[in-house]
Amino acid sequence: MAAAKKDFYEVLGVNRDASDEEIKKSFKKLAMKYHPDRNPDNPKAEESFKEAKEAYEILSDEQKRAAYDQYGHAGVDQSMGGGGGFGGGGFSDAFGDIFGDIFGGGSRGGQRSNVYRGADLRYNLEISLEDAARGTETKIRIPVQTSCETCHGSGARPGTSPVTCTTCNGHGQVRMQQGFFSVQQTCPKCHGNGKMVKEPCPTCHGAGRVKQNKTLNVKIPAGVDEGDRIRLSGEGEAGVNGGPTGDLYVVVHLKEHPIFQRESANLHCEMPVSFSTAALGGEIEVPTLDGAAKMKIPAETQTGSVFRLRGKGIKPLRSSEYGDLMVHVVVETPVRLTEKQKELLREFETSTQADAGKHSPKNKSWVDKARDFFS
């Protein structure tokens, strides 16, 4: 003997005077909970899903619901038939939404928007270190998709208008149905626009956009560094179907400088110093971004010594203080010596060898370390 069917209102957990929206909402909740794909090893969940489906198919149909309210299950058993397709109305619509909720697809609110924002663009701009430090203004020329002026972005020949797509009736989507699955997908005829262009614009050939080159003024603020981005709002590609225009991002790259290397706010440079100045000390001229500056070299300065000139670096974009200039000393060995100069150096070498540890402390330390290593 077949088990008695449950009351459809009890299956969905709604009152008998529930509205169509309440019934639909309750069914979606149960379908999400008991869907077989979410409960592959639970036959009870599959049974609950079928009960909810059957209840919703009856109660979402105005005539079937009226028959059920008056005669109970006897009034709708014949109309249920073999349970084949889910044609025009409520179940197909509701299950299409549920299928999208489960698998991440579908559409919200019954129709997908066909208005899209234009793409953002990137432009790589090389500037000198001086321009990065002080700021500058330059012109750039970029290719970009802009709204067609002939058809004003509609894609249709002037004097005509796009017509409603006959495949999706303007919705931009079509519903594919297999068994109790009902899936929405982008209309293959209008590609989701909901409109078709019968007479394309002769300028853009129906695309609504054309490729053009445009020249822009770009202001480079003082203190920009390698990789900084400058955003030009609304200077990207035109949107689709009246959508907003994208942005243009100008990415700054610094050209290699013949003297300076930048490290955030600080600058570094190598400064050759003569042998005699390094030994005796003296004053030298050091290049900076603002011209030459005087710097004192103490006696007995060695190659690799680093001296700091405060405030001679760069003021970064988001800082109020200038960095420093780090001067790396390189003691220069004299070249192309005359015989007299060579003789003087030999005499100097002889005079220092008598007490090498005093005059060449680094050399003596290295020799001692090497001796210990080999012994």
Disulfide bonds with the S-S distance in Angstrom:
none
